[in-house]
Amino acid sequence: MTRAVLFDTETTGLDPATGDRVIEVAALELINDLPTGEFFHTLIDPERDVPEEAARIHGFRRSDLEGKPKFLEIAPGLVEFLGDSRLIAHNAPFDFRFLDAEFTRAGLPKLDPARMVDTLVLAKTRFPGMPNSLDALCRRFAIDLSQRTTHNALLDCKLLAEVYVELTGGRQRGLGLATEASTAPVAVYTRSGPRTGRMVAPSETALAAHAAMVARLKDPVWLA
């Protein structure tokens, strides 16, 4: 089995070099590119103000984060959850840059850029010249966006996990026949979007036509 971690951050701004900090981090475990249900999620006290323009995007203000753990306190648990797995994010260089700044501040090693998988790059390769934001991809793949009123890291991870499955053909890769001796767990993918198909019962005319066609076949397997 191949493990990967899909993650997202929310921040006080756009540039850690000017003092912006991480205020929320969420990560989902994937096995063979499908979610297992295991996740890491926490709000973080950034030890600074949250500009109004940032608060309008993610909905968190300074008062919401007071009393939350500081990054130094959550860093060991986050590092453990990330492990040595591939790290998947949408516009991944942004999230890597912020986590690297926080890890450096905490005296921890930076993330290895070789572990990075950027779903924005995957989307641009598949849909060149088209809008490839998370919202745009969700709409393209008919993934339910009704709960996404603000940028929430955990919800964004769950949505991105569905997008990632679509971008990489994960549902097709997950299909297979298990032998009776197999005891390996089976990953099940469920989507939040509306189902587009429906069961159609054949008419009496269609059934009669099918029966007539089968009757003309030599040793049809349907009658075995």
Residue frames as qw, qx, qy, qz and C-alpha x, y, z in Angstrom:
[[0.000, 0.888, 0.459, 0.000, 0.00, 0.00, 0.00],
 [0.410, 0.306, -0.001, 0.859, 1.18, 3.51, -0.80],
 [0.247, -0.753, -0.474, 0.384, 0.57, 6.23, 1.80],
 [0.256, 0.405, 0.123, 0.869, 0.24, 9.92, 0.99],
 [0.151, -0.592, -0.530, 0.588, -0.97, 12.92, 2.98],
 [0.141, 0.632, 0.405, 0.645, -3.16, 15.61, 1.48],
 [0.362, -0.521, -0.439, 0.636, -3.01, 18.88, 3.42],
 [0.121, 0.757, 0.278, 0.579, -4.02, 22.54, 3.50],
 [0.369, -0.295, -0.407, 0.782, -3.24, 25.60, 5.60],
 [0.011, 0.907, 0.317, 0.277, -4.94, 28.88, 6.38],
 [0.577, -0.028, -0.177, 0.797, -2.76, 31.87, 7.21],
 [0.108, -0.754, -0.299, 0.575, -2.76, 35.50, 8.32],
 [0.259, 0.810, -0.196, -0.489, -1.57, 36.61, 4.89],
 [0.845, 0.525, -0.068, -0.071, 0.38, 35.70, 1.80],
 [0.571, 0.604, -0.437, 0.343, 4.05, 35.86, 2.79],
 [0.807, -0.510, -0.218, 0.204, 5.75, 34.23, 5.79],
 [0.611, 0.180, -0.103, 0.764, 8.85, 36.32, 5.07],
 [0.055, -0.508, 0.016, -0.859, 6.94, 39.43, 6.20],
 [0.163, -0.164, 0.670, -0.705, 5.68, 37.82, 9.40],
 [0.746, -0.070, -0.193, -0.633, 2.51, 36.05, 8.25],
 [0.229, -0.272, 0.891, -0.282, 1.74, 32.88, 10.22],
 [0.383, -0.169, -0.853, -0.311, -0.25, 29.67, 9.93],
 [0.431, -0.211, 0.370, -0.796, -3.55, 29.75, 11.83],
 [0.864, 0.054, 0.326, -0.381, -5.03, 26.40, 10.74],
 [0.186, 0.428, -0.834, -0.293, -3.62, 23.19, 9.36],
 [0.854, 0.063, 0.340, -0.390, -5.50, 20.09, 8.22],
 [0.161, 0.449, -0.831, -0.285, -4.20, 16.86, 6.73],
 [0.899, 0.063, 0.143, -0.409, -5.91, 13.71, 5.44],
 [0.400, -0.352, 0.824, 0.192, -4.31, 10.30, 5.10],
 [0.764, 0.422, -0.206, -0.443, -4.60, 8.60, 1.72],
 [0.557, -0.254, 0.778, 0.140, -3.82, 4.95, 1.03],
 [0.402, 0.230, 0.749, 0.475, -3.44, 4.15, -2.66],
 [0.012, 0.137, 0.247, 0.959, -4.70, 7.71, -3.26],
 [0.441, -0.551, -0.544, -0.454, -8.02, 7.14, -1.47],
 [0.268, -0.573, 0.363, -0.684, -8.98, 8.69, 1.91],
 [0.442, -0.064, -0.872, 0.200, -8.84, 6.34, 4.90],
 [0.480, -0.749, -0.388, -0.239, -10.72, 8.59, 7.33],
 [0.657, -0.443, -0.197, 0.577, -7.60, 9.35, 9.40],
 [0.262, 0.800, 0.113, 0.527, -6.87, 13.06, 9.68],
 [0.466, -0.298, -0.315, 0.771, -4.99, 15.77, 11.58],
 [0.031, 0.734, 0.334, 0.590, -6.62, 19.15, 12.21],
 [0.435, -0.553, -0.416, 0.575, -6.02, 22.06, 14.53],
 [0.094, 0.948, 0.101, 0.286, -6.46, 25.80, 14.87],
 [0.696, -0.040, -0.211, 0.685, -3.32, 27.69, 15.91],
 [0.201, -0.925, -0.131, 0.294, -2.67, 30.88, 17.84],
 [0.676, 0.580, 0.026, 0.454, -0.53, 32.90, 15.38],
 [0.550, -0.497, -0.178, 0.647, 0.76, 35.18, 18.16],
 [0.121, -0.122, 0.215, 0.961, -0.13, 38.21, 16.07],
 [0.469, 0.407, 0.240, -0.746, -3.13, 40.01, 14.59],
 [0.453, 0.306, 0.786, 0.287, -5.25, 38.64, 11.74],
 [0.055, 0.186, -0.229, -0.954, -5.75, 41.29, 9.04],
 [0.568, 0.366, 0.381, -0.631, -9.34, 41.90, 8.00],
 [0.573, 0.487, -0.440, -0.491, -8.66, 40.96, 4.38],
 [0.232, 0.220, -0.947, 0.027, -7.44, 37.53, 5.50],
 [0.287, 0.145, 0.765, -0.558, -10.35, 37.09, 7.93],
 [0.614, 0.388, 0.003, -0.687, -12.80, 37.71, 5.09],
 [0.523, 0.360, -0.713, -0.296, -11.34, 34.71, 3.24],
 [0.435, 0.027, -0.890, 0.134, -11.16, 32.09, 5.99],
 [0.543, -0.616, -0.389, -0.418, -13.51, 33.57, 8.60],
 [0.720, -0.404, -0.388, 0.409, -11.09, 33.50, 11.55],
 [0.007, 0.883, -0.110, 0.456, -10.34, 36.58, 13.63],
 [0.218, 0.470, -0.669, 0.532, -7.84, 37.09, 16.42],
 [0.551, -0.301, 0.429, -0.650, -10.51, 36.43, 19.05],
 [0.942, 0.083, -0.137, -0.296, -11.26, 33.02, 17.49],
 [0.779, 0.344, -0.453, 0.264, -7.64, 31.94, 17.91],
 [0.147, -0.629, 0.516, -0.562, -6.85, 33.19, 21.40],
 [0.686, -0.323, 0.539, -0.366, -6.18, 30.23, 23.70],
 [0.943, 0.314, -0.080, -0.078, -5.52, 27.85, 20.81],
 [0.818, -0.331, 0.229, 0.411, -2.18, 25.98, 20.83],
 [0.093, 0.834, -0.373, -0.396, 0.85, 27.68, 19.32],
 [0.776, 0.489, -0.368, -0.152, 2.58, 26.09, 16.35],
 [0.125, 0.533, -0.792, 0.272, 5.47, 24.93, 18.51],
 [0.539, -0.142, 0.676, -0.483, 2.98, 22.86, 20.53],
 [0.848, 0.325, 0.250, -0.334, 1.32, 21.15, 17.56],
 [0.357, 0.698, -0.572, -0.243, 4.48, 20.69, 15.48],
 [0.201, -0.319, 0.925, -0.036, 5.47, 17.23, 16.85],
 [0.592, 0.306, 0.685, -0.294, 2.02, 15.77, 16.16],
 [0.578, 0.728, -0.046, -0.366, 1.95, 17.27, 12.68],
 [0.153, 0.633, -0.738, -0.177, 5.42, 15.96, 11.83],
 [0.379, -0.096, 0.910, -0.137, 4.41, 12.50, 13.04],
 [0.645, 0.495, 0.473, -0.339, 1.24, 12.52, 10.95],
 [0.479, 0.761, -0.294, -0.324, 3.04, 13.68, 7.81],
 [0.890, -0.154, 0.391, 0.178, 5.67, 10.98, 8.27],
 [0.271, -0.406, 0.578, 0.654, 7.77, 10.43, 5.17],
 [0.510, 0.522, 0.684, 0.022, 4.75, 10.28, 2.83],
 [0.229, 0.357, 0.416, 0.804, 4.15, 12.18, -0.37],
 [0.014, -0.513, -0.440, 0.737, 2.56, 15.56, 0.44],
 [0.173, 0.480, 0.660, 0.552, -0.33, 16.69, -1.75],
 [0.007, -0.632, -0.373, 0.680, -1.75, 20.23, -1.78],
 [0.410, 0.765, 0.421, 0.263, -3.42, 22.66, -4.17],
 [0.202, 0.881, -0.198, 0.378, -0.86, 25.34, -5.05],
 [0.883, -0.326, -0.239, 0.240, 1.51, 23.30, -2.89],
 [0.531, 0.300, -0.230, 0.759, 4.49, 25.73, -2.95],
 [0.271, -0.647, 0.037, -0.712, 2.39, 28.21, -0.93],
 [0.827, -0.511, -0.054, -0.228, 1.64, 25.69, 1.83],
 [0.869, 0.026, -0.204, 0.450, 5.19, 24.29, 1.80],
 [0.294, 0.528, -0.187, 0.774, 6.62, 27.80, 2.19],
 [0.469, -0.642, 0.093, -0.600, 4.45, 28.53, 5.22],
 [0.932, -0.355, -0.068, -0.024, 5.08, 25.18, 6.92],
 [0.752, 0.246, -0.224, 0.570, 8.82, 25.49, 6.25],
 [0.026, 0.620, -0.210, 0.755, 8.82, 28.91, 7.93],
 [0.705, -0.556, 0.077, -0.433, 6.94, 27.52, 10.94],
 [0.966, -0.110, -0.139, 0.187, 9.17, 24.44, 11.18],
 [0.533, 0.435, -0.259, 0.678, 12.29, 26.63, 11.00],
 [0.274, -0.646, 0.187, -0.687, 10.91, 28.83, 13.77],
 [0.862, -0.415, 0.085, -0.278, 10.30, 25.67, 15.82],
 [0.236, -0.647, 0.724, 0.051, 13.81, 24.36, 15.18],
 [0.787, 0.124, 0.602, -0.061, 12.63, 21.52, 12.95],
 [0.335, -0.116, 0.663, 0.659, 13.78, 20.47, 9.45],
 [0.447, 0.375, -0.145, -0.799, 12.03, 21.87, 6.41],
 [0.841, 0.275, 0.411, -0.221, 9.89, 19.65, 4.20],
 [0.430, -0.188, 0.687, 0.555, 11.69, 17.86, 1.38],
 [0.434, 0.480, -0.118, -0.753, 10.45, 19.48, -1.85],
 [0.211, 0.186, -0.888, -0.364, 10.82, 16.10, -3.59],
 [0.101, 0.285, 0.909, -0.285, 7.76, 14.97, -1.61],
 [0.289, 0.409, 0.168, -0.849, 5.57, 17.69, -3.12],
 [0.200, 0.373, 0.817, 0.390, 2.57, 16.84, -5.33],
 [0.138, 0.301, 0.112, -0.937, 0.81, 19.98, -6.57],
 [0.387, 0.492, 0.779, -0.032, -2.77, 19.35, -7.69],
 [0.261, 0.825, 0.046, -0.499, -2.83, 22.79, -9.33],
 [0.008, 0.523, -0.705, -0.479, -0.08, 21.62, -11.69],
 [0.284, 0.152, 0.942, 0.099, -1.99, 18.38, -12.33],
 [0.345, 0.701, 0.536, -0.318, -5.14, 20.37, -13.11],
 [0.191, 0.784, -0.237, -0.541, -3.36, 22.80, -15.44],
 [0.121, -0.297, 0.864, 0.387, -1.85, 19.86, -17.32],
 [0.248, 0.348, 0.903, 0.031, -5.25, 18.22, -17.74],
 [0.183, 0.841, 0.510, -0.014, -7.26, 21.42, -18.34],
 [0.440, -0.106, 0.114, 0.884, -4.85, 23.92, -19.95],
 [0.012, -0.231, -0.267, -0.936, -6.18, 27.45, -20.24],
 [0.476, -0.577, -0.544, -0.379, -9.19, 26.76, -18.00],
 [0.372, -0.670, 0.318, -0.558, -9.95, 27.98, -14.44],
 [0.734, 0.032, -0.665, 0.133, -8.33, 25.50, -12.06],
 [0.249, -0.445, 0.501, -0.700, -9.07, 26.84, -8.60],
 [0.080, 0.054, 0.956, -0.278, -10.45, 24.34, -6.09],
 [0.464, 0.424, 0.410, -0.661, -13.93, 25.80, -6.57],
 [0.518, 0.506, -0.388, -0.570, -13.67, 25.55, -10.36],
 [0.241, 0.241, -0.935, -0.099, -12.49, 21.94, -10.20],
 [0.251, 0.187, 0.829, -0.464, -15.27, 20.98, -7.80],
 [0.556, 0.496, 0.150, -0.650, -17.84, 22.46, -10.17],
 [0.429, 0.470, -0.648, -0.419, -16.23, 20.68, -13.13],
 [0.255, 0.097, -0.961, 0.041, -16.39, 17.33, -11.34],
 [0.584, -0.457, -0.395, -0.542, -19.89, 17.94, -9.85],
 [0.493, -0.147, -0.682, 0.520, -18.56, 17.88, -6.27],
 [0.296, -0.826, -0.466, -0.112, -20.88, 19.49, -3.70],
 [0.362, 0.283, -0.223, 0.860, -19.67, 22.98, -2.69],
 [0.350, -0.737, -0.388, -0.429, -22.66, 23.96, -0.60],
 [0.676, -0.657, -0.225, 0.247, -20.73, 23.94, 2.71],
 [0.623, -0.009, 0.035, 0.781, -17.81, 25.99, 1.41],
 [0.007, -0.954, -0.284, -0.091, -18.86, 29.48, 2.48],
 [0.122, -0.913, 0.388, 0.036, -15.29, 30.33, 3.60],
 [0.619, 0.466, -0.619, 0.125, -11.85, 28.75, 3.15],
 [0.731, -0.524, 0.354, -0.258, -11.73, 26.13, 5.88],
 [0.078, 0.575, -0.804, -0.129, -8.62, 23.90, 5.81],
 [0.411, -0.031, 0.897, -0.158, -10.33, 20.66, 6.82],
 [0.643, 0.563, 0.400, -0.332, -13.26, 21.08, 4.44],
 [0.400, 0.769, -0.385, -0.318, -10.89, 22.13, 1.66],
 [0.149, -0.402, 0.901, 0.069, -8.88, 18.94, 2.25],
 [0.548, 0.239, 0.772, -0.216, -11.99, 16.80, 1.96],
 [0.584, 0.733, 0.111, -0.331, -12.99, 18.54, -1.27],
 [0.206, 0.733, -0.604, -0.235, -9.48, 18.30, -2.65],
 [0.414, -0.190, 0.890, -0.018, -9.38, 14.58, -1.87],
 [0.649, 0.501, 0.540, -0.190, -12.40, 14.14, -4.18],
 [0.415, 0.851, -0.198, -0.255, -10.79, 16.34, -6.83],
 [0.133, -0.609, 0.768, 0.147, -7.52, 14.40, -6.55],
 [0.600, 0.105, 0.791, -0.049, -9.32, 11.11, -7.15],
 [0.612, 0.720, 0.283, -0.166, -10.85, 12.59, -10.32],
 [0.197, 0.873, -0.395, -0.210, -7.56, 14.10, -11.52],
 [0.125, -0.523, 0.840, 0.073, -5.60, 10.88, -11.09],
 [0.694, 0.079, -0.582, -0.416, -8.23, 8.34, -12.12],
 [0.150, -0.330, 0.811, -0.460, -8.23, 6.92, -8.60],
 [0.753, 0.063, 0.369, -0.541, -11.65, 5.31, -8.82],
 [0.836, 0.410, -0.311, -0.189, -10.54, 3.33, -11.86],
 [0.328, 0.492, -0.755, 0.282, -7.27, 2.30, -10.19],
 [0.391, -0.266, 0.669, -0.573, -9.19, 1.17, -7.11],
 [0.874, 0.126, -0.004, -0.469, -11.32, -1.30, -9.06],
 [0.252, 0.429, -0.867, -0.028, -10.22, -4.92, -8.95],
 [0.866, -0.203, -0.344, -0.301, -11.21, -8.47, -8.13],
 [0.290, -0.600, 0.663, -0.340, -10.12, -9.81, -4.74],
 [0.553, 0.089, -0.826, -0.067, -9.29, -13.46, -4.26],
 [0.738, -0.545, -0.324, -0.231, -10.92, -15.42, -1.48],
 [0.780, -0.207, -0.316, 0.498, -7.56, -15.67, 0.28],
 [0.256, 0.481, -0.089, 0.834, -7.04, -11.91, 0.29],
 [0.418, -0.649, -0.545, 0.327, -7.29, -10.21, 3.68],
 [0.291, 0.038, 0.011, 0.956, -6.17, -6.74, 2.58],
 [0.150, 0.614, 0.486, -0.603, -8.53, -3.88, 3.49],
 [0.333, 0.513, 0.575, 0.545, -10.53, -2.39, 0.64],
 [0.063, -0.276, -0.134, 0.950, -10.61, 1.40, 0.36],
 [0.193, 0.663, 0.715, 0.109, -14.07, 2.72, -0.41],
 [0.128, -0.028, 0.099, 0.986, -14.52, 6.08, -2.12],
 [0.079, 0.728, 0.679, -0.059, -17.75, 7.98, -1.63],
 [0.218, 0.239, 0.157, 0.933, -18.43, 11.37, -3.13],
 [0.051, 0.439, 0.537, -0.719, -20.51, 14.19, -1.75],
 [0.226, 0.206, -0.334, -0.892, -21.86, 15.34, -5.11],
 [0.740, 0.207, 0.253, -0.588, -25.23, 14.39, -6.56],
 [0.517, 0.015, 0.823, 0.236, -25.63, 11.05, -8.30],
 [0.293, 0.420, -0.310, -0.801, -26.29, 11.53, -12.01],
 [0.274, 0.045, -0.881, -0.383, -27.50, 8.05, -13.04],
 [0.640, -0.055, 0.377, -0.667, -30.78, 6.23, -12.45],
 [0.341, 0.012, 0.937, 0.071, -32.02, 2.65, -12.81],
 [0.522, 0.265, -0.259, -0.768, -34.17, 2.07, -15.93],
 [0.621, 0.070, 0.758, -0.186, -36.50, -0.96, -16.10],
 [0.007, -0.089, 0.748, 0.657, -36.76, -2.53, -19.61],
 [0.622, 0.150, 0.034, -0.767, -40.16, -2.46, -21.27],
 [0.799, 0.106, 0.566, -0.173, -42.11, -5.60, -22.20],
 [0.711, 0.696, -0.053, -0.086, -41.26, -4.93, -25.86],
 [0.144, 0.767, -0.618, 0.091, -37.54, -4.72, -25.09],
 [0.546, -0.315, 0.749, -0.203, -37.69, -7.95, -23.06],
 [0.844, 0.356, 0.368, -0.163, -39.49, -9.76, -25.91],
 [0.556, 0.783, -0.277, -0.014, -36.93, -8.52, -28.45],
 [0.129, -0.656, 0.729, -0.143, -34.08, -9.68, -26.22],
 [0.718, -0.071, 0.661, -0.206, -35.66, -13.13, -25.77],
 [0.808, 0.563, 0.131, -0.115, -36.08, -13.47, -29.54],
 [0.324, 0.803, -0.498, 0.053, -32.44, -12.52, -30.12],
 [0.372, -0.481, 0.771, -0.189, -31.21, -15.03, -27.51],
 [0.837, 0.167, 0.468, -0.230, -33.37, -17.78, -29.07],
 [0.724, 0.674, -0.135, -0.053, -31.48, -17.37, -32.36],
 [0.015, 0.748, -0.654, 0.107, -28.08, -17.95, -30.68],
 [0.832, 0.076, -0.549, 0.010, -26.41, -21.37, -30.52],
 [0.708, -0.303, -0.500, 0.396, -25.95, -22.49, -26.88],
 [0.014, -0.776, 0.074, -0.626, -26.40, -18.99, -25.37],
 [0.367, 0.089, -0.698, 0.609, -24.69, -18.59, -21.99],
 [0.347, -0.238, 0.205, -0.884, -27.71, -16.70, -20.66],
 [0.834, -0.137, -0.177, -0.504, -29.73, -19.95, -20.72],
 [0.527, 0.252, -0.777, 0.235, -27.04, -22.16, -19.15]]
